[in-house]
């Protein structure tokens, strides 16, 4: 089935990690992929140590989309389209595929949106798929079986406290 964890609150990636851990605990093969992240967060490091979990992130890390130049956005598009194509080509080997921040990649049009939609339509009934990010498009929500929104009510960042290792990443 297809799961979407979205919203402006903390916990989208953490929820995806929890499901990956649960699947690995039952011997399932997990592919945990990330967009817009460099793969250095604590939970990804821990998941990568599990024998049935494979973690991936793009070779190039671009930072926040809003701060990129048009040239950098073109590089990002090229990188992310190839990255997603590789993930989709290897899907058969996994019981759970997490596409962390794919919603943002979809919203910014830096992936092949039709390829993702076709994949979701075809693979959703065959394996568990998790999409995370903010403001999922209606067509993504329509394909989902589970939709969970994380809503921020209060966060230390609002008081100027930066992200802390082991808590936010």
N, C-alpha and C positions, 0 to 999 in steps of 0.2 A: 504494500500500500504506500501511498505518498503522504508524507508528513511535512507540514510547513510550520516552522517556528519563526515568528516575526514580531515586530514591534520596536519601540524605542527604549525598552527596558533591558536590563542586564539578564543574561541567562540563555540566549538563543543557542550559542555555541556549546555552552555547558549542558543544555538539554540534549543536544545532538550527541555530545560525548557520552552522556549517560546511556542513551540508546545503543551506541556503539559498544560500550562496555557490557551492557546486557547481552547483546548479540554475541560478542566474543566469549562471554561466560557460558554460552550454550554451544560453543564450538563453531559458530558461524564465521564466515569470511567477511571482513569489513574493509571497505575502501573509504577513507576519510580524506576528502579533498577540500582545499581552501582557495578562495579567490580574495584578492585584496589583503592577504595576510602572508607573513613570511615563514610560518610554521614553527616559530620559536616559543609559542606559549606553553606553559607548563602542562596543560592537559594533552596537548598534541605530543609532547615529548614522552609523557607517560603512556599514551595509547600506542605509540610507535614501538614500545618495548614488548607489546603483547604479540605472541606468535601468529595469531590469525588476523591481525590488523595491519593494514598498509596505509601510511599517511603520505599525502602529496600536497605540494603547493607549487605555483609557477616558479620557473627559474629566475625570473625578473620580478622584483618587488617595486611597485610604482608609487606607493603611498596613497594619499587621499585623492580621489578622482577630481574633486573641485579645484585642486591646486595644480593639476597637470596642464602643460601646454598642448596645443593641437597636435604637435609632432609626437609628444609622449602618449597622447590618447590613441594615435594611430598605431604606435608600437604596442600599447596595451591591447588594442583590438586584435592585432596579429597574434600576439602571444596567447591571449585568452581563447581565441577561436581554435588554435592548434591544441592547446591544453585540454579544452572541453572535448574536442574530437578524439584525443587519446583516451580520455576517461570513458567516453561512450563506447569506443572500440573494445575496451577490456571489461565491460560491464558483466558479461556472462560469468566471470570467475568469482563474483561476489554475491553474498546474500543481502548485504546492506551497503548502500552507497550514500555517503553524506556529501552534499554539495554546499559547503559552508560559504555564505555570502554570495551564492549564485543569484539570489533575488536582486542584489545590487548590480551584479554583472548584467543581468537581464534588463533591469531598468535603464542602465546606461548604454545599452545596445552594444556592448563590447564582446558579446558572444553571439553565436548563431542562434537566434531565438527560435526559429522554426525547428532546428535540429534538437534543441532542448525539449520543445513541446512534443515533437514526434517521439522522442525517447521516453518522455513521461507517459504518453499514451500507450506505448508498446510495453514498457518495462514495469509500470506501476503494478499490474496484476502478477508479475513474476518475481518481484523482490521488493524489499523495503527501500524506499528512497526518501532522503531527508533534504529539504531545502531550507536555508536560513537567510535572514536579511530583513530589511525594513520595507514596508509598503509594497507587498506583493501585488502584481497585476491581477486583475479579475480573472484572466484566463488561467493563471497559475492556481488561484484559489479554487476555481471550478474543477480542476483536475485532482485536487487534494482530497484525501480521505480523512486526515486529521489536520486541524488548523488550531494552533495555539498562539495566542498573542501575549507577549511579555510587555507590560506597561509600566513605565517608570512613574513612581510616585514621589520618590526622593532618592537622590544619589549624591555622594560626596563631591563629584565633579562639579556640581552646581555651586559648591563653595570653594572651587579652585584647587581641589585635591586631585593630583594626577593619578593615573592608573598605577596600581601596585602589583609587583610580581606575586604570584601565588593567590591573588584575589581577583584581579581583573584580567590578568593574562598569565 
